[in-house]
Amino acid sequence: MKTDLELALECAVNIYHRYAMQHPMDDYLSKNEFSKLLKETAEPFLRNTVPPNTSTENYIQQLFTKADANHDGRLKFTEFLTTLSLVAIDAHNRSHKGPGDDHGHGHGHDHGHGHDHGHDHGHGHGPGHRH
């Protein structure tokens, strides 16, 4: 039986390939493929991690720009992993903050939702994910 983390990591690889192998058939994510990937597979998660006064579209653009280390306008898998790290870090930071709370570790159920959703997202794609 695979652990939740194993399932989450396998899921990340599989989702990357599902979107990177679209148009053209290569092993890179274009900006459009990247945006489509996040919108179709992580929209609720993103909504909980987008910084205040930032649209989801702008947040995705910022993530792409930060991750595109070699500035070639596309993301290879290692750059995509950078994006996952950035989103996970934002989600983790937000899980410790409530409205108007700078240090709200463990206050209320809303903070746990960010963690739970990320967990469910990775776990939910494990066994049934075939590509």
Contact map, one row per residue, 1 for C-alpha under 8 A:
11100000000000000000000000000000000000000000000000000000000000000000000000000000000000000000000000000000000000000000000000000000000
11110110000000000000000000000000000000000000000000000000000000000000000000000000000000000000000000000000000000000000000000000000000
11111110000000000000000000000000000000000000000000000000000000000000000000000000000000000000000000000000000000000000000000000000000
01111111000000000000000000000000000000000000000000000000000000000000000000000000000000000000000000000000000000000000001001100000000
00111111100000000000000000000000000000000000000000000000000000000000000000000000000000000000000000000000000000000000000001100000000
01111111110000000000000000000000000000000000000000000000000000000000000000000000000000000000000000000000000000000000000000000000000
01111111111000000000000000000000000000000000000000000000000000000000000000000000000000000000000000000000000000000000000001101110000
00011111111100000000000000000000000000000000000000000000000000000000000000000000000000000000000000000000000000000000001011101100000
00001111111110000000000000000000000000000000000000000000000000000000000000000000000000000000000000000000000000000000000001000000000
00000111111111000000000000000000000000000000000000000000000000000000000000000000000000000000000000000000000000000000000000000100000
00000011111111100000000000000000000000000000000000000000000000000000000000000000000000000000000000000000000000000000000001001100100
00000001111111110000000000000000000000000000000000000000000000000000000000000000000000000000000000000000000000000000000001000000000
00000000111111111000000000000000000000000000000000000000000000000000000000000000000000000000000000000000000000000000000000000000000
00000000011111111100000000000000000000000000000000000000000000000000000000000000000000000000000000000000000000000000000000000000101
00000000001111111110000000000000000010000000000000000000000000000000000000000000000000000000000000000000000000000000000000000000000
00000000000111111111000000001000000010000000000000000000000000000000000000001001000000000000000000000000000000000000000000000000000
00000000000011111111100000100000000000000000000000000000000000000000000000000000000000000000000000000000000000000000000000000000000
00000000000001111111110000000000000000000000000000000000000000000000000000000000000000000000000000000000000000000000000000000000001
00000000000000111111110000001000110010000000000000000000000000000000000000000000000000000000000000000000000000000000000000000000000
00000000000000011111111011111100100000000000000000000000000000000000000000000000000000000000000000000000000000000000000000000000000
00000000000000001111111111110000000000000000000000000000000000000000000000000000000000000000000000000000000000000000000000000000000
00000000000000000111111111000000100000000000000000000000000000000000000000000000000000000000000000000000000000000000000000000000000
00000000000000000001111111000000000000000000000000000000000000000000000000000000000000000000000000000000000000000000000000000000000
00000000000000000000111111000000000000000000000000000000000000000000000000000000000000000000000000000000000000000000000000000000000
00000000000000000001111111100000000000000000000000000000000000000000000000000000000000000000000000000000000000000000000000000000000
00000000000000000001111111110000000000000000000000000000000000000000000000000000000000000000000000000000000000000000000000000000000
00000000000000001001100011111000000000000000000000000000000000000000000000011000000000000000000000000000000000000000000000000000000
00000000000000000001100001111100000000000000000000000000000000000000000001111000000000000000000000000000000000000000000000000000000
00000000000000010011000000111111110000000000000000000000000000000000000001110000000000000000000000000000000000000000000000000000000
00000000000000000001000000011111110000000000000000000000000000000000000011100000000000000000000000000000000000000000000000000000000
00000000000000000000000000001111111000000000000000000000000000010000000011100000000000000000000000000000000000000000000000000000000
00000000000000000000000000001111111100000000000000000000000000000000000000000000000000000000000000000000000000000000000000000000000
00000000000000000011010000001111111110000000000000000000000000000000000000000000000000000000000000000000000000000000000000000000000
00000000000000000010000000001111111111000000000000000000000000010000000000000000000000000000000000000000000000000000000000000000000
00000000000000000000000000000011111111100000000000000000100110000000000000000000000000000000000000000000000000000000000000000000000
00000000000000000000000000000001111111110000000000000000000000000000000000000000000000000000000000000000000000000000000000000000000
00000000000000110010000000000000111111111100000000000000000000000000000000000000000000000000000000000000000000000000000000000000000
00000000000000000000000000000000011111111110010000000000000100000000000000000000000000000000000000000000000000000000000000000000000
00000000000000000000000000000000001111111110000000000000000000000000000000000000000000000000000000000000000000000000000000000000000
00000000000000000000000000000000000111111110000000000000000000000000000000000000000000000000000000000000000000000000000000000000000
00000000000000000000000000000000000011111110000000000000000000000000000000000000000000000000000000000000000000000000000000000000000
00000000000000000000000000000000000011111111110000000000000000000000000000000000000000000000000000000000000000000000000000000000000
00000000000000000000000000000000000001111111111000000000000000000000000000000000000000000000000000000000000000000000000000000000000
00000000000000000000000000000000000000000111111100000000000000000000000000000000000000000000000000000000000000000000000000000000000
00000000000000000000000000000000000000000111111110000000000000000000000000000000000000000000000000000000000000000100110000000000000
00000000000000000000000000000000000001000111111111000001000000000000000000000000000000100000000000000000000000000000000000000000000
00000000000000000000000000000000000000000011111111000001000000000000000000000000000000000000000000000000000000000000000000000000000
00000000000000000000000000000000000000000001111111000000000000000000000000000000000000000010010000000000000000000100000000000000000
00000000000000000000000000000000000000000000111111100000000000000000000000000000000000100110010000000000000000000000000000000000000
00000000000000000000000000000000000000000000011111110111001000000000000000000000000000000100000000000000000000000000000000000000000
00000000000000000000000000000000000000000000000011111100001000000000000000000000000000000000000000000000000000000000000000000000000
00000000000000000000000000000000000000000000000001111100000000000000000000000000000000000000000000000000000000000000000000000000000
00000000000000000000000000000000000000000000000000111110000000000000000000000000000000000000000000000000000000000000000000000000000
00000000000000000000000000000000000000000000000001111111011000000000000000000000000000000000000000000000000000000000000000000000000
00000000000000000000000000000000000000000000000001001111111000000000000000000000000000000000000000000000000000000000000000000000000
00000000000000000000000000000000000000000000011001000111111100000000000000000000000000000000000000000000000000000000000000000000000
00000000000000000000000000000000001000000000000000000011111110000000000000000000000000000000000000000000000000000000000000000000000
00000000000000000000000000000000000000000000000000000111111111000000000000000000000000000000000000000000000000000000000000000000000
00000000000000000000000000000000000000000000000001100111111111100000000000000000000000000000000000000000000000000000000000000000000
00000000000000000000000000000000001001000000000000000001111111110000000000000000000000000000000000000000000000000000000000000000000
00000000000000000000000000000000001000000000000000000000111111111000000000000000000000000000000000000000000000000000000000000000000
00000000000000000000000000000000000000000000000000000000011111111100000000000000000000000000000000000000000000000000000000000000000
00000000000000000000000000000000000000000000000000000000001111111110000000000000001001000000000000000000000000000000000000000000000
00000000000000000000000000000010010000000000000000000000000111111111000000100000001000000000000000000000000000000000000000000000000
00000000000000000000000000000000000000000000000000000000000011111111101000000000000000000000000000000000000000000000000000000000000
00000000000000000000000000000000000000000000000000000000000001111111100000000000001000000000000000000000000000000000000000000000000
00000000000000000000000000000000000000000000000000000000000000111111100000100011011000000000000000000000000000000000000000000000000
00000000000000000000000000000000000000000000000000000000000000011111111111100010000000000000000000000000000000000000000000000000000
00000000000000000000000000000000000000000000000000000000000000001111111000000010000000000000000000000000000000000000000000000000000
00000000000000000000000000000000000000000000000000000000000000000001111100000000000000000000000000000000000000000000000000000000000
00000000000000000000000000000000000000000000000000000000000000001001111111000000000000000000000000000000000000000000000000000000000
00000000000000000000000000000000000000000000000000000000000000000001011111100000000000000000000000000000000000000000000000000000000
00000000000000000000000000000110000000000000000000000000000000000001001111100000000000000000000000000000000000000000000000000000000
00000000000000000000000000011110000000000000000000000000000000000001001111110000000000000000000000000000000000000000000000000000000
00000000000000000000000000011110000000000000000000000000000000010011000111111111000000000000000000000000000000000000000000000000000
00000000000000000000000000111000000000000000000000000000000000000000000001111111000000000000000000000000000000000000000000000000000
00000000000000010000000000110000000000000000000000000000000000000000000000111111100000000000000000000000000000000000000000000000000
00000000000000000000000000000000000000000000000000000000000000000000000000111111110000000000000000000000000000000000000000000000000
00000000000000000000000000000000000000000000000000000000000000000011100000111111111000000000000000000000000000000000000000000000000
00000000000000010000000000000000000000000000000000000000000000000010000000111111111100000000000000000000000000000000000000000000000
00000000000000000000000000000000000000000000000000000000000000000000000000001111111110000000000000000000000000000000000000000000000
00000000000000000000000000000000000000000000000000000000000000000010000000000111111111000000000000000000000000000000000000000000000
00000000000000000000000000000000000000000000000000000000000000110110000000000011111111100000000000000000000000000000000000000000000
00000000000000000000000000000000000000000000000000000000000000000000000000000001111111110000000000000000000000000000000000000000000
00000000000000000000000000000000000000000000000000000000000000000000000000000000111111111000000000000000000000000000000000000000000
00000000000000000000000000000000000000000000000000000000000000100000000000000000011111111100000000000000000000000000000000000000000
00000000000000000000000000000000000000000000010010000000000000000000000000000000001111111110000000000000000000000000000000000000000
00000000000000000000000000000000000000000000000000000000000000000000000000000000000111111111000000000000000000000000000000000000000
00000000000000000000000000000000000000000000000000000000000000000000000000000000000011111111100000000000000000000000000000000000000
00000000000000000000000000000000000000000000000011000000000000000000000000000000000001111111110000000000000000000000000000000000000
00000000000000000000000000000000000000000000000110000000000000000000000000000000000000111111111000000000000000000110000000000000000
00000000000000000000000000000000000000000000000000000000000000000000000000000000000000011111111100000000000000000110000000000000000
00000000000000000000000000000000000000000000000000000000000000000000000000000000000000001111111110000000000000000000000000000000000
00000000000000000000000000000000000000000000000110000000000000000000000000000000000000000111111111000000000000100100000000000000000
00000000000000000000000000000000000000000000000000000000000000000000000000000000000000000011111111000000100001111110000000000000000
00000000000000000000000000000000000000000000000000000000000000000000000000000000000000000001111111000011111000100000000000000000000
00000000000000000000000000000000000000000000000000000000000000000000000000000000000000000000111111111111100000100000000000000000000
00000000000000000000000000000000000000000000000000000000000000000000000000000000000000000000011111111101001001100000000000000000000
00000000000000000000000000000000000000000000000000000000000000000000000000000000000000000000000011111000000000000000000000000000000
00000000000000000000000000000000000000000000000000000000000000000000000000000000000000000000000011111100000000000000000000000000000
00000000000000000000000000000000000000000000000000000000000000000000000000000000000000000000000011111111000000000000000000000000000
00000000000000000000000000000000000000000000000000000000000000000000000000000000000000000000000011011111000000000000000000000000000
00000000000000000000000000000000000000000000000000000000000000000000000000000000000000000000000110001111100000000000000000000000000
00000000000000000000000000000000000000000000000000000000000000000000000000000000000000000000000111001111111000000000000000000000000
00000000000000000000000000000000000000000000000000000000000000000000000000000000000000000000001110000011111000000000000000000000000
00000000000000000000000000000000000000000000000000000000000000000000000000000000000000000000000100000001111110110000000000000000000
00000000000000000000000000000000000000000000000000000000000000000000000000000000000000000000000101000001111110100000000000000000000
00000000000000000000000000000000000000000000000000000000000000000000000000000000000000000000000000000000011111110000000000000000000
00000000000000000000000000000000000000000000000000000000000000000000000000000000000000000000000000000000011111111000000000000000000
00000000000000000000000000000000000000000000000000000000000000000000000000000000000000000000001001000000000111111100000000000000000
00000000000000000000000000000000000000000000000000000000000000000000000000000000000000000000011111000000011111111110000000000000000
00000000000000000000000000000000000000000000000000000000000000000000000000000000000000000000001000000000010111111111000000000000000
00000000000000000000000000000000000000000000000000000000000000000000000000000000000000000000001000000000000011111111100000000000000
00000000000000000000000000000000000000000000100100000000000000000000000000000000000000000011011000000000000001111111110000000000000
00000000000000000000000000000000000000000000000000000000000000000000000000000000000000000011001000000000000000111111111000000000000
00000000000000000000000000000000000000000000000000000000000000000000000000000000000000000000000000000000000000011111111100000000000
00000000000000000000000000000000000000000000100000000000000000000000000000000000000000000000000000000000000000001111111110000000000
00000000000000000000000000000000000000000000100000000000000000000000000000000000000000000000000000000000000000000111111111000000000
00010001000000000000000000000000000000000000000000000000000000000000000000000000000000000000000000000000000000000011111111100000000
00000000000000000000000000000000000000000000000000000000000000000000000000000000000000000000000000000000000000000001111111110000000
00000001000000000000000000000000000000000000000000000000000000000000000000000000000000000000000000000000000000000000111111111000000
00011011101100000000000000000000000000000000000000000000000000000000000000000000000000000000000000000000000000000000011111111100000
00011011000000000000000000000000000000000000000000000000000000000000000000000000000000000000000000000000000000000000001111111100000
00000000000000000000000000000000000000000000000000000000000000000000000000000000000000000000000000000000000000000000000111111111000
00000011001000000000000000000000000000000000000000000000000000000000000000000000000000000000000000000000000000000000000011111111100
00000011011000000000000000000000000000000000000000000000000000000000000000000000000000000000000000000000000000000000000001111111100
00000010000000000000000000000000000000000000000000000000000000000000000000000000000000000000000000000000000000000000000000011111100
00000000000000000000000000000000000000000000000000000000000000000000000000000000000000000000000000000000000000000000000000011111110
00000000001001000000000000000000000000000000000000000000000000000000000000000000000000000000000000000000000000000000000000001111111
00000000000000000000000000000000000000000000000000000000000000000000000000000000000000000000000000000000000000000000000000000001111
00000000000001000100000000000000000000000000000000000000000000000000000000000000000000000000000000000000000000000000000000000000111
